[in-house]
Amino acid sequence: MGRRITSFRATTALGLVLSIGASHAFAQSAQSSEDENGETVLEEIVVLSAEEQLKQSLGVSVITSTDLERRPVGRDLAEIIRTQPGVNLTGNTSSGQYGQSRQIDLRGMGPENTLILIDGKPVFSRNSQRMGRQGERDTRGDSNWVPAELIERVEVIRGPAAARYGSGAAGGVVNIITKRPEKQTYSLTTYVEVPEDSKEGGTRRVTATAGGPINDIFNYRLTASGSWTDPDDTDINADAAAEEGLDTIRAGREGVKSYNLRGLLSAEIDGSNRLDFEAAWSRQANSFAGGQPSGSIGTPGDIINELAESNAETSRIDRTTLSVTHIGDYEFGKSNSYIQWEHTANRRLREPNNAGGEGVFDTDNEYRTAKLDNLNAKTEWVLPLHLWREQKVTLGTEYRGEFLSAPISGDAITNNDKNHMETHLIGLYVEDNVLLTDRFTLTPGLRFDWHDSFGANLSPSLNASYEVTDEITLKAGIARAFKAPNVYQLSPDYVWGSMGMGCPIWADGQCSMRGNPDLDPEISLNKEIGIAYANLDGWAASLTYYHNDYKNKITTGDVQVGWDGTTRLFSWENSGPAIISGLEGSVTVPLHERVEWTTNFTKILKSEREVFGQLADGTDGNYKVPVSLVPDYTINSSVRWEAREDLGLTLSATHYGEIEPTNRNARGQEIPAIDQEARKPYTIVNLSLDYDYNENVKVAAGVNNLFNKQLYATGGGVGTGTTSSANTYNEPGRTYWVSLTGTF
């Protein structure tokens, strides 16, 4: 360990040296040619920075503030992001355990491999929630900490281009960019969503923003927002359960009360330097609908049922951030550096750590609070070079420190009461954006990370773009990405029960789980190749094939590491390989000067993970399971009609292909094909209208799920059962909404 600490400090020092000596710039280079008189003329050639080059890869899409005004966010930003190619909403495994709280999943790699950023800074609040036996967290994720009205755009970066962002970006990155206070503005937005079915929860939201210049140096922005989403009725899925002859009724969607306060003070020190000081506080509190790991709402008279009937607050997350960002714009280039402190207080009703405890409340008034502090710092510089070919070299260094204090009761096996865990990770990366010809751009990269638990990790990457013609471009990329184990998975002092699902198929009795400090990082080799077409008339199309080889996925192991005669103890282990592959495509057709049709699709070709386990007779036996529950294919299509300059209508539809259920339960027992129930294909159609009453007042209204295609949850949370179902979440029926914005 001493050698690792010494190396860690040396690496940190090297990173600081690199950050001091580098620069970031968007530069233009000159190329000579002859005019009609034979005289030499210098032509400007724009050389993209590495950041810009990555954003032009095929696996990138952008949601603008205009898009969010035309179709406002209801419950969560994830419902808009899911309409992009390569995006689904899933859990982190194929269990469907928390089907009503699905999160953003890029290219089928799972939510834990999707890195969420706000203005380029990572968001790690969901890491405060422990991970259960099946690899799931009881969390909504980190996509809803910014009011939708404050968002300038959302960048969704998938595949090899995302590898440069380090741990947790193996699937991709979602970067939420907020609006800058460029001029004095006061705005107020209200949003109301009313479901036609009275058993479904509606939403109300109000957001107020003020911002603009204070003087020649300082600008400010203040935002306050509140959102209230009602829970579904506890019996919303009762009729569906009865039709299928099920005794267990699944819980509907939880209610959420969200509050946001954000403040930004920006100082334009001079023409070359800007400092941003930002503080934010957010709260998300649930209204419990009964969602246990199994998905059921309990039985009459038990605590779970009583909590669900009263829609009690069983969990509350408070997130606080303080950050300082420096933006430099010099003759030799530009720079971007920040330091951020993120504090999360995750307050939940007590869940006992002994066997039978995972996700099951045993009290209605005793709370435990996990506190997670993240310290993140990053500096990125890009140096323009005029050697051999015009190029830009990006140099950067990043530090992530996680400090978690979580209630740990200990047990007879480990006999401990420690409750503090921490990890440290530092990364150094270099990328070179080389313009080999005026049509061929090559972007090689290399990232080095040092983790205080598993040591060193290298992540090389190579992206290329070749313009075959002015309208056709070929693009390809390959990158090695990784994800570090989370603090719960690494700590041997953290032990908890798993509701009887912690036992592998060969073990009986009670079983518990603990962390493993010897875990290796999860590794994936991400590859993509594709073609893009675009012309000046507005026609555009693209097609991308991606293939990810995934290994070392961290799962609960089948090797017993302790036993007190009653309870067996197991730990997290690195499991077998996985393969995830698919197709992404998009088409844009200008039907008329005021009518545009856009369509994108995602097709999953393979999603399969190999498990090294033991069979019922105690012998070794490998088997394969889906990586996560995703539709076989997804098609998003919309037609936009600009009826007038101040009036627009949008008709959109999403078609989901079949979702196949898991073929194994949590203990590794095989579920016969006859007992596996898939979610059949279905289509959701939406209609919206937006109208600018004048330059200060905008209104939008619409109907979601126009044809009232309601789906109910009857399955999921596969534990020790012998059946499985992909009907793990509710698809709400017809819903009416209206949004009104006033700007002054």
Secondary structure, 3 states (H helix, E strand, C coil): CHHHHHHHHHHHHHHHHHHHCCCECCEEEEEEEECCCCCEEEEEEEECCHHHHHHCCCCEEEEEHHHHHHCCCCCCCHHHHCCCCCEEEECCCCCCCCHHHCEEEECCCCHHHEEEEECCEECCHHHHCCECCCCCECCCCCCCCCCHHHEEEEEEEEHHHHHHHCCCCCCEEEEEEECCCCCCEEEEEEEEEEECCCCCCCEEEEEEEEEEECCCCEEEEEEEEEEEECCCCCCCCHHHHHHCCCCCCECCCCEEEEEEEEEEEEEECCCCEEEEEEEEEEEEEEECCCCCCCCECCCCCCHHHHHHHCCCCCEEEEEEEEEEEEEEEECCEEEEEEEEEEEEEEEEECCCCCCCCCCCCCCCCCEEEEEEEEEEEEEEEEEEEECCCEEEEEEEEEEEEEEEECCCCCCCCCCCCCCEEEEEEEEEEEEEEEECCCCEEEEEEEEEEEECCCEEEEEEEEEEEEECCCCEEEEEEEEEEEECCCHHHHCCCCEEECCCCCCCCCCCCEEEEECCCCCCCEEEEEEEEEEEEECCCCCEEEEEEEEEEEECCEEEEEEEEEECCCEEEEEEEECCCEEEEEEEEEEEEEEECCEEEEEEEEEEEEEEEEEEEECCCCCEEEEEECCCCCCCEEEEEEEEEEEECCEEEEEEEEEECCECCCCECCCCCECCHHHEECECCEEEEEEEEEEECCCCEEEEEEEECCCCCCECCCCCCCCCCCCEECCCCCECCCEEEEEEEEEC
